[in-house]
Amino acid sequence: MTLHAAHRPANRRLPQQTPAPDSWKKSLSEMLQNLHIIPGNFNGKVVVSFKDGGVSYLEKSETFK
């Protein structure tokens, strides 16, 4: 037996906000600043290597202008 459309429960989804494409970069930058790995005005490169789910190597090089 099928239900008439008026008797079926509505399949409603909550609208999900999709994050801006570069929002992860801002979040990562803020996290590195909060962990005192980089200062707020950092210009350079951070390389993180993982092994078995943990950080095994961290390299930071800074560019001075």
Helices and strands as residue ranges (DSSP letters): G 5-7, H 23-34, E 44-51, E 54-62
